[in-house]
Every structure is written in C-alpha cells, then in structure tokens.
Amino acid sequence: MKRLAPFLVLILAAASASAEAPATFHNPLKRHGADPWLFFHDGWYYLAATTGRDVQLRKARRLEDLKTAEDRVVWKEDEPSRNRDLWAPEFHRLDDGAGPRWYLYFTAGDGREPSHRMYVAESAGDDPMGPYSFKARLQTDPNDEFYAIDGTVLTMPDGSHYFVWCGRPSPSGQGLYIAKMKDPWTLTGPRTYLDVDGFGCDHVREGPVALRHGDEDRVFLVYSACSADTPDYKLGMVSIAPGADPLRTASWKQHAEPIFQRNDAAGVFGPGHCSFFKSPDGREDWIAYHAKPGVAIGYADRSARAQKIGWDADGAPDLGKPIGLDVAIPVPSGEAP
C-alpha cells in the first residue's frame, strides 16, 4: 500500500475537521435593531425592528445572512394620527376563518404624548412580506383614551387569543394589560391589569411576549422591566397553569428573579424586549433580543441579537446569560448550509 505524502495527509485532515466543525455566527444580527421580532417561516428567517418611521422586514435563509439582507418597507403611514414614532412591530400568522393571513401589530402616534396606540394591518395573502392593508386601531380601553404600546398576541392551548400590551394608567407608570380577542383586529370584554414585578425598577413593564414548550399546556409570559435606555433593562416572567383564566391577575404566577439581565463580564448590557422563534427543524427554541455594548444611557446603541435557550426540569424556560459579541454561536439546528 502506498503511503500518502505528509502534506497531503495534513490537507485531508484539515478538510475533514472543517467539514465536521459546526457552522457558527456572531451577534449582532442588526446594528440598529431595537425591539427585534425574529421568526422562521417556510424556509426563511424574518427580522423586523423599530425604526421610528416605518415598518421594515428583512429575510434570509441563514441567521448570518440576516446581517446583510435588504430591509424592505412593508408598512408606512400617511395618516397624521399614526405616522410618528412607529415602534415594536410584530408579525403573527392567524386564521379568522378565511385562511391564514399575517397580521402586523405596531405602535404609533402623532408625535405628542400620550398619543401612542396599537394598530394592526393585514396581509393580502400568506406572505409575511405583504402587501398589507390597514385593518384597525385596537381599542385597548373603553373610551380609547389611554397610552398603549408593545402589543402582542397570546395564544392559549385551547386556541383562544388574547392581546397583551403595555398601557396606562398603572401603579408602575406603565404596566401590562390583557384582553380577549374577538378576531385579530378586535378586542372584546374587559381589560385586566397584570401586577408583575419590576425587580427594583418602579416605572416600566413592557414588551410582553408569550412562550410555550412544544405542545405543553403551561404558558409563560415574558416581559421587559426598567427603562430601555439603561444597562439595567432586563426580562421578567410570569406563568399560567393549564385551565386557569388569563383575565384573572391571580392566575399568573410570578417568577421570583429576572430571567435575563446584564452580563458585565461579557460586555452585554440592557438585554430585553425579546421575541422567540424555532430552529428550522423545530427542535430548538431561540430568543432574539436587543442589548447595549456599554453602560451609557441612550437608545441609539441597541442591537439585535439571538441565542439558543433551554428548559429546566420543571418545564420553565432557561435563558441562561446573554452571550458576548466575540463568541461564535452554533447556528440553529436544521439551518440550510
């Protein structure tokens, strides 16, 4: 048997090691990426974030490619009452009986506080990129008089939908409210204030988002506390047991400690306002969030990031610690090469 030349052996070994090494990416996914909404649908990742002036959505086959994907404006307002300070867009695929459509929920105002309210636009078909048409201004209080931002759709195991948002009045300045949804653009019945912990921050409870583990009936509601321009912005969590009434604040059990917060050693500050998404093969759960690179007070330095999450033995999510920008992160399972 002939022996391979030493240099050829080295080349083959290097090639083999390269083939076996997992693909990785580095955060951030978007430099100016506050309030990221990241989801995977039909072979594509989609990412939206707050721009303040419109709603933009980018798509890519791989997380790494989201960094350079083109932003497409999918919604822009001309109506003066809602064409300023567009914040925290979310995309939800819902079916009101006429087939699945994408519903874009966004916060907007006229530039004067407290004018911010929640709005929804509807896609013409089953494409997250639209086109979209205006559907409604959500009436988040009986007289439509109170500030409302950061709305999200919470789907219970029985298929019923609830809308959760940050509103006023609130003992904490602005806090969380929940109401039942009649359809994707209409709230029905009373709204309930959710008295959740701010972990020493008195004024803000915002950015709610729902999370479930597979088909389990326990539902978690993750939210942001503290001011978003500070390094102490963080995530808290409450959960609701199967069969409990979401409109009773007593049904929600508070997690005693923050579940995601600053990691000084890794240079990550103010992690919050998150979304959750599945890996392409559906086997992993991931979080997208924004964070700051330092302790300076301000909004301009928030970037969109993502990392895998786990689950505790008792079925609660384990978000771990936010990962530094210098760390190579294995890509989600099932991602296209």
C-alpha positions in Angstrom: 0.0 0.0 0.0 1.3 3.4 -0.9 1.7 5.9 1.8 0.3 9.4 1.4 2.7 12.3 1.3 2.8 14.1 4.7 1.5 17.4 3.2 -1.5 15.5 1.6 -2.3 13.9 5.0 -2.4 17.4 6.6 -4.7 18.8 3.8 -7.1 15.9 4.1 -7.2 16.2 7.9 -7.8 19.9 7.7 -10.6 19.3 5.2 -12.2 16.7 7.4 -12.0 18.9 10.5 -13.5 21.8 8.6 -16.4 19.5 7.4 -17.1 18.4 10.9 -16.9 21.8 12.5 -20.4 23.2 13.2 -21.4 26.4 11.3 -21.5 29.4 13.6 -22.4 33.1 13.6 -21.6 36.1 15.7 -24.0 38.7 17.1 -25.3 41.3 16.4 -27.7 40.4 13.6 -28.7 44.1 13.1 -26.6 47.0 14.4 -29.6 49.3 14.9 -32.1 46.7 16.0 -34.2 47.7 19.0 -37.3 45.6 19.8 -36.4 42.7 17.4 -39.2 40.5 16.1 -37.5 37.4 14.6 -39.4 34.4 13.3 -38.8 31.4 10.9 -41.4 30.5 8.3 -41.3 28.3 5.2 -37.5 28.1 4.9 -36.8 31.8 5.7 -35.8 33.8 8.8 -37.5 37.2 9.0 -36.4 40.1 11.2 -38.1 43.4 12.0 -37.1 46.1 14.5 -38.1 49.6 15.5 -37.2 52.3 13.0 -39.5 55.0 14.3 -40.7 56.0 10.8 -42.0 52.8 9.2 -42.0 49.0 9.4 -39.2 47.2 7.7 -38.7 43.5 7.3 -35.7 41.6 6.0 -35.4 37.9 5.2 -32.6 35.3 4.8 -32.0 31.6 4.6 -29.4 31.7 7.4 -29.1 33.8 10.6 -25.7 35.1 9.5 -27.2 36.4 6.2 -29.7 38.5 8.1 -26.8 40.9 8.7 -26.6 41.9 5.1 -30.2 41.2 3.9 -32.0 44.1 2.4 -34.7 45.8 4.5 -38.0 46.2 2.7 -40.5 48.7 3.9 -43.7 46.7 4.3 -45.7 49.5 6.1 -45.5 53.2 6.0 -48.2 55.6 7.4 -49.5 58.8 5.9 -52.3 59.3 8.4 -51.1 62.1 10.8 -52.5 60.5 13.9 -50.3 57.4 13.5 -47.3 58.4 11.3 -44.8 59.2 14.0 -42.7 57.0 16.4 -43.6 53.6 14.9 -42.3 51.1 17.5 -42.1 47.4 18.2 -43.6 45.7 15.1 -44.8 42.1 15.5 -45.9 39.7 12.8 -48.5 37.0 13.7 -49.9 34.4 11.4 -53.6 33.9 12.3 -56.7 32.5 10.7 -60.0 34.2 11.2 -61.8 31.6 9.2 -60.9 32.8 5.7 -57.5 31.2 5.6 -54.2 32.2 7.2 -53.1 35.8 7.0 -50.2 37.8 8.5 -51.2 40.5 11.0 -48.8 43.3 11.6 -49.2 44.8 15.0 -47.4 48.1 15.6 -47.3 51.1 18.0 -47.6 54.6 16.6 -48.7 58.1 17.5 -48.8 61.7 16.2 -45.5 62.8 17.9 -47.2 64.1 21.1 -47.7 62.0 24.2 -49.8 60.3 25.3 -51.0 59.7 21.7 -49.4 56.2 21.2 -51.9 53.5 20.4 -51.9 50.0 19.0 -52.7 49.3 15.3 -53.0 46.3 13.1 -52.5 45.8 9.3 -53.5 42.6 7.4 -51.6 40.9 4.6 -53.3 40.2 1.3 -52.2 36.6 1.2 -50.0 34.2 3.2 -46.7 36.1 2.7 -45.0 37.9 5.6 -43.6 40.4 3.2 -47.2 41.6 2.3 -48.6 43.6 0.8 -50.5 44.9 3.8 -53.6 47.0 4.2 -54.7 48.9 7.2 -57.2 47.0 9.4 -57.9 48.7 12.7 -56.9 50.8 15.7 -57.2 48.4 18.6 -59.5 49.8 21.3 -57.4 49.0 24.4 -59.7 50.8 26.9 -63.4 51.5 26.8 -63.1 55.2 25.8 -59.9 54.8 23.8 -58.2 57.4 25.9 -55.0 55.8 27.3 -51.5 55.3 26.1 -50.9 51.8 24.7 -47.7 50.3 23.2 -45.9 47.0 22.6 -48.9 44.8 21.9 -48.6 41.0 21.3 -50.9 38.1 20.7 -51.0 35.3 23.3 -52.5 32.1 22.0 -53.7 29.7 24.7 -53.6 25.9 24.3 -57.4 25.8 23.5 -56.8 28.1 20.6 -58.3 31.3 22.1 -56.4 34.5 21.6 -55.6 37.3 24.0 -53.9 40.7 23.4 -51.3 41.8 25.9 -49.8 45.3 25.9 -48.1 48.0 27.9 -50.5 50.6 28.9 -51.7 53.3 31.3 -52.8 54.0 34.0 -50.5 51.9 36.1 -49.1 52.0 39.6 -45.7 51.4 37.9 -46.1 54.3 35.5 -46.9 52.0 32.6 -47.7 48.3 33.0 -49.2 45.2 31.4 -52.8 44.7 30.4 -54.6 41.8 28.8 -57.9 41.5 27.0 -59.6 38.7 25.0 -59.6 39.0 21.2 -62.8 38.6 19.2 -60.7 38.4 16.0 -57.2 39.5 15.0 -58.3 43.2 15.0 -60.9 43.4 17.7 -60.7 43.2 21.5 -63.8 42.2 23.4 -64.8 42.4 27.1 -62.9 44.0 30.0 -59.2 44.5 30.1 -57.2 43.2 33.1 -54.2 44.8 34.7 -51.4 42.3 35.4 -49.5 43.2 38.5 -46.0 42.0 37.7 -42.6 42.6 39.4 -40.2 45.3 38.2 -37.3 43.9 40.3 -36.5 47.3 41.8 -37.4 49.4 38.7 -40.5 51.3 39.5 -41.7 52.7 36.2 -41.7 50.3 33.3 -43.3 46.9 32.5 -43.4 46.5 28.7 -42.6 44.3 25.7 -44.7 41.2 26.6 -44.3 38.1 24.6 -45.8 34.6 25.0 -43.7 31.3 25.2 -44.7 27.7 25.3 -42.6 24.5 25.3 -43.9 22.3 22.4 -47.4 21.2 23.0 -47.3 21.6 26.8 -50.3 23.5 28.2 -48.3 25.7 30.5 -47.9 29.2 29.1 -45.2 31.7 30.0 -45.4 35.5 29.6 -42.0 37.2 29.3 -41.8 41.0 29.7 -39.2 43.7 30.0 -38.6 45.8 33.1 -36.7 49.0 33.8 -36.0 51.8 31.2 -34.9 50.6 27.8 -32.1 53.2 27.6 -30.3 51.9 30.7 -27.9 49.0 31.2 -30.4 47.5 33.7 -33.2 46.8 31.2 -34.0 43.1 31.8 -36.5 40.3 31.4 -39.0 39.1 33.9 -41.6 36.3 33.6 -45.0 35.1 34.8 -46.7 31.8 34.0 -50.2 30.5 34.0 -51.3 26.9 34.8 -53.5 24.9 32.3 -57.1 25.8 32.6 -56.6 29.0 34.6 -58.4 32.2 33.4 -55.9 34.6 31.8 -58.1 37.5 32.7 -57.6 37.0 36.4 -54.4 38.5 37.5 -54.2 36.0 40.3 -53.9 33.2 37.7 -50.4 34.4 36.8 -47.6 33.2 38.9 -44.6 35.5 39.2 -41.1 34.1 38.7 -39.1 35.5 41.7 -36.0 36.6 39.8 -35.2 38.2 36.5 -34.7 35.5 33.9 -32.3 37.5 31.6 -30.2 40.5 32.6 -26.9 42.4 32.1 -23.8 40.3 31.8 -20.9 42.7 32.7 -18.2 40.1 32.2 -19.4 39.5 28.6 -19.9 43.2 27.8 -23.7 42.9 27.4 -25.9 45.4 29.0 -29.7 46.1 29.0 -30.9 42.9 27.3 -34.6 43.0 26.7 -37.7 43.4 24.5 -37.4 39.9 23.1 -39.1 37.5 20.7 -38.9 33.7 20.5 -38.5 31.5 17.4 -38.0 27.9 16.5 -35.0 26.4 14.7 -35.6 25.4 11.1 -36.1 21.7 12.1 -38.4 22.7 15.0 -36.1 21.0 17.6 -34.7 24.1 19.3 -36.0 27.3 20.9 -34.3 30.6 20.4 -34.5 34.1 21.7 -34.0 37.3 19.8 -33.4 40.4 21.9 -31.7 43.8 21.8 -28.8 44.8 24.1 -26.3 47.6 24.5 -22.5 47.4 24.4 -21.9 49.6 27.4 -23.5 51.4 30.3 -24.1 54.8 28.6 -27.7 56.0 28.9 -29.4 56.2 25.5 -31.4 54.4 22.8 -29.2 54.6 19.7 -26.7 51.7 20.7 -29.2 48.9 20.9 -28.5 46.0 18.5 -30.5 42.8 17.6 -29.0 39.5 18.8 -30.0 35.9 19.1 -29.1 32.8 21.0 -30.4 29.3 21.9 -32.4 28.8 25.1 -33.0 25.7 27.2 -35.7 24.3 29.5 -35.5 23.4 33.2 -36.5 20.1 34.6 -39.8 21.7 35.9 -40.6 22.9 32.4 -39.7 26.5 32.7 -37.5 28.3 30.2 -33.8 28.7 31.0 -32.5 31.7 29.0 -29.0 31.5 30.5 -26.9 34.6 30.2 -26.6 37.0 27.2 -23.6 36.0 25.1 -20.8 38.4 24.2 -20.3 39.7 20.7 -16.9 37.9 20.5 -18.4 34.4 20.9 -19.0 32.1 17.9 -22.5 30.6 18.4 -23.5 27.4 16.6 -26.3 28.0 14.2 -29.9 26.7 14.8 -30.4 23.0 14.1 -31.6 22.3 10.6 -30.3 25.6 9.2 -29.5 25.5 5.4 -25.8 25.2 4.7 
